C-alpha cells in the first residue's frame, strides 16, 4: 500500500529509496521521476496434506513469506543529456548487486519511504501515515530509450521485501515495565531492548511480555556487567550484544518475543542496576 497522491488528489506524494526521490511534489512536470502505478502482493507459506481418513485436507500455520512491489512510471527530462543522467541515477539506486555491496549489513534491503493517506486525523494530523517497507530490487533496471519517447523514458521496477510488513517511519519507545500500547498497529513487530547497567546485574534478569495471545519470557545473565555496560537484545535477529560485541553467553533461557497488537504488559524481574528501554516500529499487514 503506497500512496501516490495526497488527500487533495492532485499533490504528488514522494517515494524515497537509496537517496533517490520519486514522485517528488517539488519537481516540475517536465523534469521528474513520475510514478503512475504501484502494485503490491504477498506470498504466503503453509503446510497442507490430504486427510487420511476423509474428504478434505489438513492445513496448518500460515506465515507471510515476502512482499513484492512493482512500480511503473516515467523518467522525464528537458534535454537528452539530463534524461541520460536521470536514467543512470535511477539504475544505480535500484541495482541490487550494487546496493547489496554497499549495504551488506542489511543484505541490501533499504528503507523505501512513502506516505499513505488516511481519514484518521486524530492520530495522523496531516492526513498522511509516514510509512516504510524494507526492500531490494529483484533485478537491475535500465529504462528503455527510444526516439519515439522524446525526452521521456518509461520504467518498471520490481522490489522484494524479505520482511513483508509495512512499518511507520518513526519508532516508539517504552521505558521500564508496565502496559505497552501498540493499538495503532494491526500487525505484530519485533522490538529492540536496550539495557543500560549501573553496576553488576542479576544472573536471572527476566523480561516477560504478557498478551492475550500468551506470555513469553526471556532470561539473561547480567551478573558480569559493570557500570556503563550496554546490553542490546535484537528480538528479530535473536541477537544479544554487550557494548556492541555479540555476546550470546548472556542468554540463559526463554523466548525472544514480539510486540503484539493492542496492550502488551512488560514485567521485569531481578532488574538490579538495569535500566530497560524497548523500541519498536508499529507495523501493518498491508
ROKELUM-895782 format. One record per residue (C-alpha): residue in one letter; y, x, z. Coordinates in steps of 0.5 Angstrom, whole numbers, plus 500, padded with zeros to 3 digits. Example, Ala and Ser with C-alpha at 12.3 -4.5 7.8 and 13.67 -1.06 7.14 Angstrom:
# residues 2
<a,<491,525,516>> <s,<498,527,514>> 
END
This chain:
# residues 286
<x,<500,500,500>> <x,<506,504,497>> <x,<513,500,496>> <x,<517,502,490>> <x,<523,497,491>> <x,<527,495,498>> <x,<528,488,500>> <x,<533,487,495>> <x,<528,488,490>> <x,<533,493,486>> <x,<533,499,490>> <x,<528,504,489>> <x,<524,507,495>> <x,<523,514,495>> <x,<516,517,495>> <x,<516,525,497>> <x,<510,530,496>> <x,<510,537,497>> <x,<517,538,496>> <x,<518,533,490>> <x,<521,526,491>> <x,<519,521,486>> <x,<523,514,485>> <x,<529,517,488>> <x,<534,512,489>> <x,<540,517,488>> <x,<537,519,482>> <x,<540,517,475>> <x,<536,512,471>> <x,<536,518,465>> <x,<534,523,470>> <x,<529,522,475>> <x,<521,521,476>> <x,<520,514,476>> <x,<514,511,479>> <x,<513,504,476>> <x,<506,502,478>> <x,<501,504,484>> <x,<494,502,485>> <x,<490,504,492>> <x,<483,503,493>> <x,<478,505,499>> <x,<471,507,498>> <x,<466,505,504>> <x,<459,507,506>> <x,<454,503,510>> <x,<446,504,510>> <x,<442,498,508>> <x,<435,496,507>> <x,<431,491,505>> <x,<428,486,511>> <x,<421,488,511>> <x,<419,481,513>> <x,<423,476,510>> <x,<428,475,504>> <x,<435,479,505>> <x,<436,486,508>> <x,<438,489,514>> <x,<445,492,514>> <x,<449,497,519>> <x,<455,500,521>> <x,<461,500,515>> <x,<465,506,515>> <x,<471,508,511>> <x,<470,514,507>> <x,<476,515,503>> <x,<482,512,499>> <x,<484,513,492>> <x,<491,512,490>> <x,<494,512,483>> <x,<501,513,481>> <x,<504,511,474>> <x,<511,512,471>> <x,<515,516,467>> <x,<519,523,468>> <x,<526,522,465>> <x,<531,528,463>> <x,<537,528,459>> <x,<535,535,455>> <x,<529,538,452>> <x,<530,544,457>> <x,<531,539,463>> <x,<525,535,461>> <x,<520,541,461>> <x,<523,544,467>> <x,<521,537,471>> <x,<514,537,468>> <x,<513,544,470>> <x,<515,542,477>> <x,<511,536,477>> <x,<505,539,475>> <x,<506,545,481>> <x,<507,540,486>> <x,<500,536,484>> <x,<496,542,482>> <x,<490,541,487>> <x,<488,548,487>> <x,<495,551,488>> <x,<496,546,493>> <x,<489,548,497>> <x,<491,555,496>> <x,<498,554,499>> <x,<496,550,505>> <x,<489,552,507>> <x,<489,550,514>> <x,<489,542,511>> <x,<485,544,505>> <x,<491,542,501>> <x,<491,535,504>> <x,<499,534,505>> <x,<504,528,507>> <x,<505,523,502>> <x,<511,520,505>> <x,<514,513,503>> <x,<516,506,505>> <x,<513,499,506>> <x,<518,493,506>> <x,<517,488,512>> <x,<520,482,515>> <x,<519,485,522>> <x,<526,487,523>> <x,<525,487,531>> <x,<520,493,530>> <x,<523,496,524>> <x,<530,494,524>> <x,<531,497,517>> <x,<526,492,514>> <x,<522,498,512>> <x,<516,502,515>> <x,<516,509,514>> <x,<509,511,512>> <x,<505,516,510>> <x,<498,518,507>> <x,<495,525,507>> <x,<493,526,500>> <x,<491,531,495>> <x,<491,530,487>> <x,<484,530,485>> <x,<485,534,478>> <x,<491,537,475>> <x,<496,533,472>> <x,<500,536,466>> <x,<504,530,463>> <x,<503,529,455>> <x,<509,531,451>> <x,<511,527,444>> <x,<517,527,439>> <x,<516,519,440>> <x,<517,519,447>> <x,<524,522,446>> <x,<526,526,453>> <x,<521,522,457>> <x,<514,524,459>> <x,<509,519,462>> <x,<505,521,468>> <x,<499,518,471>> <x,<497,522,478>> <x,<490,520,482>> <x,<490,522,489>> <x,<485,522,494>> <x,<485,521,502>> <x,<480,524,506>> <x,<483,520,511>> <x,<484,513,509>> <x,<489,511,514>> <x,<496,509,513>> <x,<500,512,518>> <x,<507,512,521>> <x,<511,518,519>> <x,<513,518,527>> <x,<509,520,532>> <x,<508,516,539>> <x,<508,520,546>> <x,<505,517,552>> <x,<505,522,558>> <x,<501,522,564>> <x,<496,516,566>> <x,<497,508,565>> <x,<497,503,560>> <x,<498,506,553>> <x,<501,501,548>> <x,<498,501,541>> <x,<499,494,539>> <x,<504,495,533>> <x,<498,499,529>> <x,<492,495,526>> <x,<487,501,526>> <x,<485,506,531>> <x,<487,513,530>> <x,<486,520,533>> <x,<491,523,539>> <x,<492,530,541>> <x,<492,531,548>> <x,<496,537,551>> <x,<495,539,558>> <x,<500,544,561>> <x,<498,548,567>> <x,<502,550,573>> <x,<496,553,576>> <x,<489,553,577>> <x,<486,546,575>> <x,<479,543,577>> <x,<473,544,574>> <x,<472,537,573>> <x,<478,535,570>> <x,<477,528,567>> <x,<481,524,562>> <x,<478,517,561>> <x,<480,512,556>> <x,<478,504,557>> <x,<479,499,552>> <x,<476,492,551>> <x,<471,496,546>> <x,<469,500,551>> <x,<470,506,555>> <x,<470,514,553>> <x,<471,520,558>> <x,<472,527,557>> <x,<471,532,562>> <x,<474,539,562>> <x,<473,545,566>> <x,<480,548,567>> <x,<479,552,573>> <x,<480,558,570>> <x,<487,556,568>> <x,<493,559,570>> <x,<501,558,571>> <x,<504,556,564>> <x,<497,556,560>> <x,<497,550,555>> <x,<490,547,553>> <x,<491,542,547>> <x,<485,537,545>> <x,<485,535,538>> <x,<481,529,538>> <x,<480,528,531>> <x,<477,535,530>> <x,<473,535,536>> <x,<477,542,538>> <x,<480,545,544>> <x,<485,551,544>> <x,<488,554,550>> <x,<494,558,548>> <x,<493,557,541>> <x,<486,560,541>> <x,<480,556,540>> <x,<476,555,547>> <x,<470,551,546>> <x,<468,553,553>> <x,<473,549,556>> <x,<468,543,554>> <x,<464,540,560>> <x,<461,533,558>> <x,<463,527,555>> <x,<466,524,548>> <x,<472,525,544>> <x,<476,519,544>> <x,<481,515,539>> <x,<487,510,541>> <x,<484,503,539>> <x,<489,498,537>> <x,<492,494,543>> <x,<492,496,550>> <x,<488,503,552>> <x,<488,505,559>> <x,<488,512,561>> <x,<485,515,567>> <x,<486,522,569>> <x,<481,524,575>> <x,<482,531,578>> <x,<488,533,575>> <x,<490,538,580>> <x,<496,543,577>> <x,<495,539,570>> <x,<501,535,566>> <x,<498,531,561>> <x,<501,528,554>> <x,<498,524,549>> <x,<501,524,542>> <x,<498,520,536>> <x,<501,516,530>> <x,<500,509,529>> <x,<495,507,524>> <x,<494,501,519>> <x,<488,499,515>> <x,<492,499,508>> 
END
